[in-house]
Structures are given as structure tokens and as C-alpha cells.
Amino acid sequence: MNDVGRGVALGAAAYLMWGLFPLYFPLLEPAGSLEMLAHRVVWSTLTVGVLVLLLRLRSTLGAVLRDRRTMVLLCLAAVAISVNWGAYLYGVTSDRVVETALGYFINPLVTVLMGVVVLKERLRPLQWVALAVAAVAVVVLAVAYGRPPWVAIVLALSFACYGLAKKTASVGAVESLAVETAVLAPLALAFLLVIGLTGTAEAGRHGLGHALPFHTTGIVTAVPLICFGAAATRVPLSTIGLLQYLAPVLQFLLGVLWFREEMPAARWVGFVLVWIALVVFTAEALTHRRRQLALAAEASAV
């Protein structure tokens, strides 16, 4: 397997692991989503700390910690990812797996819209078409659910904010996650201490088989990110853009086929509209990229 092939395999592995998360986090019940989130932050901090030592990233991390602008951006990223993780955990433990899938389906479109609003980027006509279809889809789904799909909206917005902060900070995946989790760790530890002292903590009260998955949340968080980071350096962004749909597709299938969540006709209509928007968006992006590469090749040949 060549380097690109390894990159595709690693990227697919990352998104497949993320897609299987709905099967993992219910193992932590009856703990609530906040307790799960706190454990995930604490154990991720420890796991990434070990990775920093093993990968000899202490000097790189030190440079990040000394850069005030980068630290501000990573603190914002920490807030965004904590909201994202919390919303996701709430979704997968409250029979809303399909809605979490919707959040990651619409995330690329929300990210593009954020680029327009925050970075003043200009969209091409077909990109506007994709956004318009997606907006109609959200309205249809809001009617179908009898409420706005808040879990999906929060997931999409928080991850778009997280991506924007990370892109602006431009820090390696391990160093970035080390800072983000370290920023959140004191709050997570304080929360675990409070629920432990008040006797409302669930971790460790239901036997060893229930306690062990809490201790693996750091590994479960870190491994897909490492695979993703390795893939991102080996394959084009267009390939990563296509691979990213593996996770929500798998989550959607799990929600419908494994968890047997209700999918009335109106919800199917909404999801079909989302998928049409994504097809338009992805096809336009790939066509635009090929056109730009062709122009660059012509210019270099002159």
C-alpha cells in the first residue's frame, strides 16, 4: 500500500470509529451526559499527556503555551468542543442518534456559511443552491419533529466554530487537544468531585464491567484523532471531505436499524433534502477543484 492508500485507510478508520460512537457511550449509562463528558475530558487529558511525552512534543507544546493569540484561540476551541461533546453525548443517550447524524451531515454546509459570515468569503452559485436546499430541509425536519432539531443544530454550529478556531490557530492535532483538554480538566475534575461527594456519581457503582469503559474514554477520543491527523497529511482535502460522510452515514444507519428510532415520511423527506444539498455541494467542490488544478497546470506549462 502506498502513502496515499495508507492515508485513505487511516482516514476511513477515523470516521468509522467516530461513526460507531453511538454503540460505545450507552455502555456508560446510567451515568448522565455531564458525568460522561467530565470523564471524557479527564481521561483524554491524561491520554494526550502521555502522547505528548511519547512523541516528544514537549518543546512544541511549550511554544504553543507561550503564544498568547494561539492560546486564546485554543481556549475558544476548548469551549466549542466541550459543547459539541456534551450535545453529542446527550443525543446518543436520549434516543436521538439519527438527529446527531443530521448534525454532522449539515456540518460542512454550516462551516461554509460561517466562512461567509465570519471570514467574508464569497460563495459560488451552486454553493448557494446547496445552502438553500439545506435550509428548506431543516424547516421540513423542524415540522416533522414538532420542534427545531436542536441537537443537530448545536452539533453543527459548535463543530464549525471548533474547526474555525483550530484552522486559525494552526496547531498540531496532539498539541491542540492537549491544551483544549487541559483547559477543561479543572472544571471536569471539580464536577466529578462534587457528584462523588454528594453520592450522585454513577461511575464505579455498577461493577468492574461498567467502570472500565469510563477509563477508556481518553483512548477512544485520541485514537481516531491520531488516525485523522495521519490521514490529513497523506491525502488531498477533497478526499478527506468525502470520507467525512462515513461517520454520519454509519450513525444514521445505527439510529434507524439498531436503535429503531422512528422515521416517519416527513423526516425521510427532510433527510433526502439534506442529502441532495450535500451531493450538490460535494459535486460542485470537486468540479471546482479539478478546474483550479487544470488552470494551475496550464499556467505552469506556459
Summary of the structure (lengths in Angstrom):
residues: 302
radius of gyration: 20.2
end to end distance: 34.9
largest distance: 73.8
contacts: 980
relative contact order: 0.20
helix: 83%
strand: 0%
